[in-house]
Each structure stands twice: as structure tokens, then as C-alpha cells.
Amino acid sequence: MLRGLRVLDLSRILAGPSATQLLADLGADVIKVERPGRGDDTRGWGPPFASRADGSRGQAAYYEAANRNKRSIAIDVSTTEGAELVRELARVSDVFVENYKVGDLARRGLGYADLQAIRPSIVYCSITGFGQDGPRAAQPGYDFLAQAMGGLMSVTGPPEGPPMKVGVGVADLFCGMYAAVAILGALRHRDQTGEGQHLDLALFDTQLAWLANTATDFLMTGVTPPRLGNAHPHIVPYEVFATADGFLVLAVGNDAQFERLARLQGHPKLAADVRFATNAARVEHRATLVPMVGAWLRERTTAEWIAVLGDAKIPCGPVNDLRSAFDDPQARHRQMTVSLERADGTVARLVANPIKASRTPPTHRLAPPQLGANGREVLRDLLGISDSRAAELEQAGVLGRAAQSDTP
């Protein structure tokens, strides 16, 4: 889809790298610019770590989750020569992505105004915790903070006990998804007008945005939603139930499904009971209905219920751990894992891109790169810099050597 597009990626951790990995999966040439010696922080965020062919420690699984299909070059942007190299790479790029603190890159001549002056069509995407302006703009931001400050933790977890974060960095990932969408929209505008623009994405903003109906509930009523554990604020019965041997998710999404459930349980009259006949009534009387459903479901095993409820087309499923999830026949059929060979011959096993496209599907071309692995190649191919000049830049500490360790 994006063949011919070049992205200069100065982002690290998860939000920015997840956005640029998506663009890379869709065919863009993504050049990941990292700090010499250290690289992306997540290279060292383990265990687990990959094992190299010689048995030494490779890069962390965290890093590998968001950096396939990219080429890595290590440049010290704090040096005059390093900043100039990045400007020259930006001159031949379509998109520039960064998640430095507000103002940091501008002080090095790498802000939007600087790059727009030499590449008017560039789409420059900044990703920060709180955005480029406002009272919190200077504060650092991480996924955990965004989940907390953006309201997600206030509606996650059981009614009793402390608030809970989601077990995956969803604030980062959603921000990355919004960033990718914004970049594609800006490229559409550029293709029509020739104009680039500055995109300002914040973890805090996007966390508020994807609260969706939960946020709208509050804005409509002024009432702060409570924590409901696995229950749904608007649909009943729609939660995790214990069975005779484990747990089951039951997701009764409409009145017809509830009628079939009541009939299966041997209580068909419940579907006509004014307390349960409509979803709104079931929500109002959840304290009565949910224990009844729970008692029924404890009478059989999870597998038995999935068979019975599935035959009745009542949405349900097991609560899988990751082994069970990836072993599910559907996951296998949809080829949701991919194996990519690293430069040293070892194999990176990764989650596949979930997009299915009939004409231009995503591709899995390159394993997550070792720090600086493509430095000389990128400078030679894009800027015409000879290997001897690149060696001089390496000697001066401006360019990282490909042979460096890829974990801090």
C-alpha cells in the first residue's frame, strides 16, 4: 500500500514505534534513528531477551514487538554533524516521526519549522505525553500515567480494591494508531496540495478520546462511572461467569439472544418477565439476574457450555491464556504469528499484522534490526555518503557502529 514512501523515525518506546511499524508493514521504508550505544530504551527492557547465534544476549522482546520491517541507523543528534545528517535524511523523506520532549529537537535545528523550510511537503508527527502546549506540556508521559490520568484506571478493575491498569500498554498503542491514521490523512492532503503539516499527538488526549461511550456517558449525565470488574455498564448478562471447571465469557448482546439463553436454561418465561424482557430492564435488574445466570452456568463445564451456547448462536468463549489464544484454530488459520530470520540466522517469532487486504496485504520483510545495523547502507543509498566517510563519522562518534551491542 505504501511502497515508495519513506519515514524517518526518531521515536522510541511503544507509541511512535508501533505507528511506524504499521506504516512499515504496509510497505513504507522506515529508517529508525537511534542513539549510539544505547538505542531505543526498549532494547534493554527485559527479560525476556532474544539469544544470538553465539549464545550472547540479544535485544528484548519488548523492542522486537514494535520494530520489524525497519532499518536502523545510530546517529548522535546532539552533535552538529549528527543533526545535519538527520536534516539531510529528512530532505529525502516523506514523514518524520519523533517523541522527544517538547522543544528538544527544535533546539537542535530539527523542529517542524526547520524541516518544513527544507522540505515543505514533509509530514512531521510529534508524539508526547501531553502535547506541544498546555500546562502539562513539559511533563514526561508514559502509558501508565496516561491510563491513570486519562480516566481508564478509574473504570478498570473490580468494585472493591485499588484501580487497575490494563495489562498491555493500550494508551501507547492507541496513540500510535491515531498517529498512523493522522499521518495517512496528512499524506492524502499532501498528495492533493503539496503541503505538509505538523501533527501533534498526545497520550493523554488519545486516552480520553478512546474512552468512547464511557466518556460520553459522563459528558451526558455528569455521573462518574463506577468500576464494574468484568461486567458491562450497558449490557446484561455480559461478563465472566464461573463454570464447573473454570470460567466463561457470556456476551448476550440483544433480546433475542437472551430469549434463547432463558430457553436453554429451562426458564423460557424469564424472557417475557418485565424485569428481563429488554436489555434496559436487565441492566436495571442486574443484581437479580446475574446471580441466576451464574448459578445455571456453574452446572456444566466451560467446554460443555461453549458447545451448547454456540449451537444456539449465543456469543460466548473461554478465557484463554496466551498459549491457548495463539493455539486457537482461528488464530492458526488467520496466520497470526510470523517468523523472521535475523541477520545472525536466529529467528524472531512475532505477532503478525492483523490487516487482511485482497490486493496489497501487509508484508513481513525484515526482522527487528540490531542497533545501527543499516547505518552505512542508509547513508550510502540515500545521501551518497561513501563508506570511508561513514567510517570517519563512526570514529568521531557521530555515527554508531553496527558492531555495537544492541542492548544497553
TILUM-723085 format. One record per residue (C-alpha): x, y, z; residue number from 1. Coordinates in Angstrom, 2 decimals, always signed. Each point is the difference from the previous one (the first is absolute). Layout:
N
((X; Y; Z); NUM)
...
! end
This chain:
408
((+0.00; +0.00; +0.00); 1)
((+2.77; +2.46; +0.92); 2)
((+2.78; -1.12; -2.31); 3)
((+2.19; +2.99; -0.87); 4)
((-0.72; +1.85; +3.25); 5)
((+2.93; +0.77; +2.29); 6)
((-0.39; +0.55; +3.74); 7)
((+2.75; +1.41; +2.21); 8)
((-0.74; -1.37; +3.46); 9)
((+1.58; +1.71; +3.01); 10)
((-2.50; -1.52; +2.44); 11)
((+0.62; -2.56; +2.72); 12)
((-1.85; -2.13; +2.56); 13)
((-3.44; -1.06; -1.38); 14)
((-2.39; +2.70; -1.27); 15)
((+2.22; +1.32; -2.79); 16)
((+1.63; -3.31; -0.92); 17)
((-3.38; -1.75; -0.19); 18)
((-1.23; +2.71; -2.40); 19)
((+3.07; -0.25; -2.23); 20)
((-0.03; -3.81; +0.07); 21)
((-3.54; +0.12; -1.35); 22)
((+1.15; +2.30; -2.81); 23)
((+2.94; -2.32; -0.64); 24)
((-2.26; -3.05; -0.14); 25)
((-2.01; +1.83; -2.66); 26)
((+3.13; +0.43; -2.10); 27)
((+1.64; +3.24; +1.12); 28)
((+3.80; +0.18; +0.30); 29)
((+0.45; +0.87; +3.68); 30)
((+3.42; +1.27; +1.11); 31)
((+0.27; -0.29; +3.79); 32)
((+2.42; +2.60; +1.39); 33)
((+1.36; -1.06; +3.40); 34)
((+2.56; +1.20; +2.52); 35)
((+3.46; -1.53; -0.41); 36)
((+0.84; -2.46; +2.74); 37)
((-3.49; -0.15; +1.53); 38)
((-2.59; +0.13; -2.74); 39)
((-3.69; -0.27; +0.74); 40)
((-0.55; -0.39; +3.77); 41)
((-2.03; -3.15; -0.58); 42)
((+3.04; -1.89; -1.32); 43)
((+0.84; -0.52; +3.66); 44)
((-3.53; -0.39; +1.39); 45)
((+0.15; -3.66; +0.92); 46)
((+0.13; -2.83; +0.65); 47)
((-0.79; -1.77; -2.20); 48)
((+2.79; +0.67; -2.47); 49)
((+0.71; -1.69; -3.31); 50)
((+3.06; -2.25; -0.17); 51)
((+2.58; +0.66; -2.69); 52)
((+1.60; -2.74; -2.03); 53)
((+3.10; +0.15; +2.20); 54)
((-2.12; -0.40; +3.15); 55)
((+0.35; +3.62; +1.15); 56)
((-2.95; +2.17; +0.98); 57)
((-1.88; +1.67; -2.83); 58)
((-2.70; +2.64; +0.04); 59)
((-3.08; -0.09; +2.21); 60)
((-3.33; -1.44; -1.07); 61)
((-1.51; +3.42; +0.80); 62)
((+2.16; +1.62; -2.69); 63)
((-0.70; -2.73; -2.52); 64)
((-3.77; +0.45; +0.45); 65)
((-0.02; +3.41; -1.74); 66)
((+3.02; +0.25; -2.30); 67)
((-0.16; -2.51; -2.84); 68)
((+0.33; +1.07; -3.62); 69)
((+2.27; +2.91; +0.98); 70)
((+3.62; +0.92; -0.69); 71)
((+2.05; +1.31; +2.94); 72)
((+2.55; +2.79; -0.08); 73)
((+1.63; +1.31; +3.17); 74)
((+0.61; +3.77; -0.10); 75)
((+0.97; +2.33; +2.83); 76)
((-2.44; +2.85; -0.70); 77)
((+1.56; +2.09; +2.79); 78)
((+3.03; +0.61; -2.25); 79)
((+0.00; +2.56; -2.80); 80)
((+0.91; -2.60; -2.59); 81)
((-2.57; -2.46; +1.33); 82)
((-2.82; +2.55; -0.17); 83)
((+1.07; +0.90; -3.54); 84)
((-0.14; -3.67; -1.03); 85)
((-3.57; -0.22; +1.30); 86)
((-0.95; +3.18; -1.90); 87)
((+1.42; -1.49; -3.19); 88)
((-1.92; -3.23; +0.57); 89)
((-3.17; +2.04; +0.63); 90)
((+0.56; +1.78; -3.30); 91)
((-0.51; -3.32; -1.81); 92)
((-2.82; -1.29; +2.25); 93)
((-3.77; +0.36; -0.10); 94)
((-0.74; -0.41; +3.71); 95)
((+1.91; +0.90; +3.17); 96)
((-1.10; -1.55; +3.31); 97)
((+1.43; +0.98; +3.39); 98)
((-0.84; -0.23; +3.68); 99)
((+2.61; +2.25; +1.58); 100)
((-0.90; +2.42; +2.79); 101)
((-1.69; +3.15; -1.25); 102)
((+2.61; +2.33; -1.51); 103)
((+2.94; -2.42; +0.16); 104)
((+0.33; -0.54; -3.74); 105)
((-0.69; +3.65; -0.83); 106)
((+3.06; +0.94; +2.07); 107)
((+2.03; -2.23; -2.30); 108)
((-1.45; +1.44; -3.19); 109)
((-2.27; -3.01; -0.47); 110)
((-3.38; +1.49; +0.90); 111)
((-2.91; +0.14; -2.41); 112)
((+0.81; +3.53; -1.16); 113)
((+3.60; -1.02; -0.73); 114)
((-0.92; -3.03; -2.07); 115)
((-2.98; +1.65; -1.68); 116)
((+2.39; +2.68; -1.29); 117)
((+2.07; -2.59; -1.86); 118)
((-2.81; -2.48; -0.78); 119)
((-3.35; +1.89; -0.25); 120)
((-1.95; -3.19; -0.66); 121)
((+1.23; -1.86; +3.07); 122)
((-2.55; -1.48; +2.42); 123)
((+1.52; +0.52; +3.44); 124)
((-1.62; -2.01; +2.80); 125)
((+0.81; +0.78; +3.65); 126)
((-1.10; -2.45; +2.70); 127)
((+0.22; +1.06; +3.65); 128)
((-1.71; -0.68; +3.29); 129)
((-2.07; +3.19; +0.09); 130)
((+0.43; +1.78; -3.32); 131)
((+2.01; +2.96; -1.26); 132)
((-1.82; +2.60; +2.10); 133)
((-2.02; +0.38; +3.18); 134)
((+0.93; -0.03; +3.72); 135)
((+1.33; -3.57; -0.09); 136)
((+1.86; +0.18; -3.32); 137)
((+3.43; -0.16; +1.65); 138)
((-0.85; -3.05; +2.10); 139)
((+1.23; -3.43; -1.10); 140)
((-2.68; -2.54; -0.85); 141)
((-0.16; -3.78; +0.12); 142)
((-2.80; -2.43; -0.73); 143)
((-0.63; -0.67; +3.71); 144)
((-0.39; +3.71; +0.70); 145)
((-2.33; +0.43; -2.97); 146)
((-2.19; -2.89; +1.15); 147)
((-0.17; +1.55; +3.47); 148)
((-0.41; +3.67; -0.88); 149)
((-2.19; -0.65; -3.03); 150)
((-2.69; -1.78; +2.04); 151)
((+0.47; -3.57; -1.22); 152)
((+1.13; -1.39; +3.35); 153)
((-3.03; +1.53; +1.73); 154)
((-2.26; -2.38; -1.95); 155)
((+2.31; -3.04; -0.05); 156)
((+0.06; -2.66; +2.70); 157)
((-2.47; -1.37; +2.54); 158)
((-2.24; +2.33; +2.03); 159)
((+2.04; -0.71; +3.12); 160)
((+3.74; +0.49; +0.21); 161)
((+2.37; +2.34; -1.84); 162)
((-0.44; +1.26; -3.56); 163)
((+1.68; -2.20; -2.61); 164)
((+1.91; +0.68; -3.19); 165)
((-0.61; -2.08; -3.11); 166)
((+2.64; -2.73; -0.29); 167)
((+1.31; +1.28; -3.35); 168)
((+1.19; +3.54; -0.86); 169)
((-3.28; +0.94; -1.63); 170)
((+0.42; +3.77; +0.45); 171)
((+3.25; -0.19; -1.97); 172)
((-1.47; -2.30; -2.62); 173)
((-3.13; +2.06; -0.57); 174)
((+2.09; +3.16; -0.26); 175)
((+2.14; -1.78; -2.57); 176)
((-3.09; -1.02; -1.93); 177)
((-1.36; +3.56; +0.02); 178)
((+3.43; +1.20; -1.13); 179)
((+0.07; -2.44; -2.93); 180)
((-3.50; +1.06; -1.06); 181)
((+0.94; +3.69; +0.28); 182)
((+3.14; -0.57; -2.06); 183)
((-1.96; -1.74; -2.75); 184)
((-2.58; +2.80; +0.01); 185)
((+2.74; +2.63; -0.21); 186)
((+1.62; -1.86; -2.88); 187)
((-3.33; +0.02; -1.85); 188)
((-0.11; +3.79; +0.49); 189)
((+3.62; +0.31; -1.12); 190)
((-0.69; -1.98; -3.16); 191)
((-2.88; +2.34; -0.84); 192)
((+1.68; +3.31; +0.91); 193)
((+3.74; -0.55; +0.37); 194)
((-0.21; +1.27; +3.58); 195)
((+1.44; -1.79; +2.98); 196)
((-1.04; +0.71; +3.57); 197)
((+0.78; -0.51; +3.68); 198)
((-1.97; -2.70; +1.83); 199)
((-0.17; +0.32; +3.80); 200)
((-1.00; -3.28; +1.70); 201)
((-0.16; -0.44; +3.78); 202)
((-0.47; -3.13; +2.11); 203)
((-2.31; +1.92; +2.33); 204)
((-2.21; +1.32; -2.82); 205)
((-0.33; -3.32; -1.77); 206)
((-0.69; -1.81; +3.28); 207)
((-2.93; +2.35; +0.63); 208)
((-1.18; -0.46; -3.59); 209)
((-0.15; -3.79; +0.04); 210)
((-2.03; -0.14; +3.22); 211)
((-2.81; +0.11; -2.59); 212)
((-3.47; -0.69; +1.44); 213)
((+1.34; +0.05; +3.57); 214)
((+1.12; +3.60; -0.46); 215)
((-3.24; +0.90; -1.76); 216)
((-1.98; -1.48; +2.90); 217)
((+1.77; +2.41; +2.34); 218)
((-0.35; +3.00; -2.33); 219)
((-3.70; -0.70; -0.40); 220)
((-0.85; -0.58; +3.67); 221)
((+2.79; +1.54; +2.05); 222)
((+0.16; -3.26; +1.95); 223)
((+3.43; -1.60; +0.44); 224)
((-0.26; -3.66; -1.11); 225)
((+0.84; -2.59; +2.67); 226)
((+2.36; -2.93; -0.39); 227)
((-1.97; -3.13; -0.92); 228)
((+2.72; -2.62; -0.31); 229)
((-0.87; -2.17; -3.01); 230)
((-3.60; +1.19; -0.18); 231)
((-1.22; +2.33; -2.74); 232)
((-1.64; +3.30; +0.96); 233)
((-2.59; -0.20; -2.82); 234)
((-0.56; -3.69; -0.79); 235)
((-1.18; -2.88; +2.25); 236)
((+0.92; -2.87; +0.21); 237)
((+3.39; +0.89; -1.44); 238)
((+2.92; -1.04; +2.22); 239)
((+2.20; -2.83; +1.25); 240)
((-1.82; -2.86; +1.75); 241)
((+1.38; -2.98; +1.91); 242)
((-0.77; -3.43; -1.43); 243)
((+0.41; -3.46; +1.52); 244)
((+3.69; -0.04; -0.94); 245)
((+1.09; +3.55; -0.82); 246)
((-1.35; +3.20; -1.52); 247)
((-2.08; +1.05; -2.97); 248)
((-0.69; +3.34; -1.65); 249)
((-3.70; +0.37; -0.77); 250)
((-0.88; +2.96; -2.24); 251)
((-3.78; +0.22; -0.47); 252)
((-0.28; +2.98; -2.28); 253)
((-3.71; +0.16; -0.80); 254)
((-3.44; -1.13; +1.14); 255)
((-0.22; -2.91; -2.46); 256)
((+3.23; -1.45; +1.37); 257)
((-1.32; +0.32; +3.55); 258)
((-3.21; -1.78; -0.99); 259)
((+2.05; -2.92; -1.36); 260)
((+2.13; -0.02; +3.15); 261)
((-3.07; -0.12; +2.26); 262)
((-1.43; -2.84; -2.06); 263)
((+3.29; -1.94; +0.19); 264)
((+0.07; +0.39; +3.75); 265)
((-3.51; -1.38; +0.32); 266)
((-1.57; +3.34; +0.97); 267)
((-1.64; +1.29; -3.21); 268)
((-2.43; +2.21; +1.93); 269)
((+2.87; +2.21; +1.16); 270)
((+0.24; +1.49; -3.48); 271)
((-3.54; +1.36; +0.41); 272)
((+0.53; +1.21; +3.58); 273)
((-0.19; +3.80; +0.01); 274)
((+3.19; +0.10; +2.05); 275)
((+1.98; -1.81; -2.69); 276)
((-1.91; +0.33; -3.29); 277)
((+2.16; +2.87; -1.27); 278)
((+3.66; +0.80; +0.41); 279)
((-0.79; +3.25; +1.82); 280)
((-2.12; -1.97; +2.48); 281)
((+2.76; -2.59; +0.44); 282)
((+2.52; +2.76; +0.75); 283)
((-2.37; +1.44; +2.62); 284)
((-0.50; -3.43; +1.59); 285)
((+3.51; -1.40; -0.47); 286)
((+0.34; -0.69; +3.75); 287)
((-2.84; -2.53; -0.30); 288)
((+0.77; -1.49; -3.40); 289)
((+3.78; -0.45; +0.09); 290)
((+0.02; -2.35; +3.03); 291)
((-2.69; -2.09; -1.69); 292)
((+2.04; -0.33; -3.19); 293)
((+3.10; -0.70; +2.05); 294)
((-1.72; -2.88; +1.81); 295)
((-1.05; -1.57; -3.33); 296)
((+3.49; +0.25; -1.50); 297)
((+1.66; -1.69; +2.98); 298)
((-1.93; -3.17; -0.83); 299)
((+2.17; -0.91; -3.04); 300)
((+3.60; +0.28; -1.16); 301)
((+1.28; +2.81; -2.18); 302)
((+0.34; -2.31; -3.02); 303)
((-3.54; -1.31; +0.43); 304)
((-1.43; +3.51; +0.18); 305)
((+1.96; +1.20; -3.02); 306)
((-1.43; -2.89; -2.03); 307)
((-3.58; +0.56; +1.16); 308)
((+0.03; +3.79; -0.17); 309)
((+1.86; -0.03; -3.30); 310)
((-2.63; -2.20; -1.57); 311)
((-2.60; +2.52; +1.15); 312)
((+2.04; +2.87; -1.47); 313)
((+0.43; +1.64; +3.39); 314)
((+3.39; +1.79; +0.11); 315)
((+2.36; -1.65; +2.46); 316)
((+3.58; -1.10; +0.31); 317)
((+2.75; -1.24; +2.32); 318)
((+2.34; +2.30; +1.91); 319)
((+3.21; -1.01; -1.75); 320)
((+3.55; +0.50; +1.16); 321)
((+2.42; +0.96; -2.77); 322)
((+0.96; -3.60; -0.76); 323)
((-3.65; -0.91; -0.52); 324)
((-0.70; +3.18; -1.96); 325)
((+2.80; -0.60; -2.51); 326)
((-0.85; -3.71; -0.18); 327)
((-3.63; +0.75; -0.81); 328)
((-0.92; -1.44; -3.42); 329)
((-1.21; +3.44; -1.08); 330)
((+3.34; +1.63; +0.86); 331)
((+1.82; -2.73; -1.88); 332)
((-2.27; +0.30; -3.02); 333)
((+0.44; +3.78; -0.05); 334)
((+3.80; -0.42; +0.24); 335)
((+0.33; +2.36; +2.94); 336)
((+3.65; -0.79; +0.65); 337)
((+2.94; +0.52; -2.33); 338)
((+3.64; -1.09; +0.16); 339)
((+2.73; +2.26; -1.36); 340)
((+3.68; -0.87; -0.26); 341)
((+2.42; +2.39; +1.67); 342)
((+3.34; +0.92; -1.53); 343)
((+1.81; -2.59; +2.14); 344)
((-2.29; -2.81; -1.14); 345)
((-2.13; -0.17; +3.15); 346)
((-3.76; +0.34; -0.36); 347)
((-2.31; +2.65; +1.45); 348)
((-3.50; -1.34; +0.59); 349)
((-2.43; +2.94; -0.05); 350)
((-3.69; +0.85; -0.06); 351)
((-1.07; +0.49; -3.61); 352)
((-1.66; +3.14; -1.29); 353)
((-3.77; -0.62; +0.27); 354)
((-0.98; +1.91; -3.15); 355)
((-1.29; -2.22; -2.79); 356)
((-0.05; +1.71; -3.40); 357)
((-0.97; -1.62; -3.29); 358)
((+2.42; +1.94; -2.25); 359)
((+2.73; +1.54; +2.17); 360)
((+0.33; -1.98; +3.22); 361)
((+2.57; +0.91; +2.66); 362)
((+3.38; -1.63; -0.36); 363)
((+2.43; -1.34; +2.60); 364)
((+3.37; +0.66; -1.61); 365)
((+2.61; +0.82; +2.61); 366)
((+0.63; -1.21; +3.53); 367)
((+0.41; +2.77; +2.60); 368)
((+3.46; +1.40; -0.72); 369)
((+3.10; -0.03; +2.17); 370)
((+0.97; +3.49; +1.14); 371)
((+1.63; +1.91; -2.85); 372)
((-0.03; -3.02; -2.28); 373)
((-0.91; +1.99; -3.09); 374)
((+1.90; +3.23; +0.65); 375)
((+2.50; -0.09; -2.85); 376)
((-2.59; -1.44; -2.37); 377)
((-2.48; +2.82; +0.72); 378)
((+2.59; +2.76; -0.36); 379)
((+1.35; -1.52; -3.21); 380)
((-3.36; -0.66; -1.63); 381)
((-1.86; +3.16; +1.04); 382)
((+2.70; +2.64; +0.32); 383)
((+2.81; -1.37; -2.15); 384)
((+2.43; -0.03; +2.95); 385)
((+2.91; -2.36; -0.58); 386)
((+0.93; -2.77; +2.41); 387)
((+3.30; +1.75; +0.68); 388)
((-1.80; +3.19; +1.03); 389)
((-2.42; -2.07; +2.09); 390)
((+3.01; -1.57; +1.72); 391)
((+1.26; +3.49; +0.86); 392)
((-3.40; +0.86; +1.49); 393)
((+0.15; -3.21; +2.03); 394)
((+3.46; +0.88; +1.24); 395)
((-1.26; +3.44; +1.06); 396)
((-2.92; -1.53; +1.92); 397)
((-2.62; +1.61; -2.26); 398)
((-1.06; -3.30; -1.53); 399)
((-0.37; -3.18; +2.03); 400)
((+1.83; -3.10; -1.14); 401)
((-2.12; -2.95; -1.09); 402)
((+2.14; -2.34; +2.10); 403)
((-1.14; +1.61; +3.27); 404)
((-2.08; -2.00; +2.47); 405)
((-3.67; +0.39; -0.71); 406)
((-0.99; +0.04; +3.70); 407)
((+1.13; +2.61; +2.53); 408)
! end
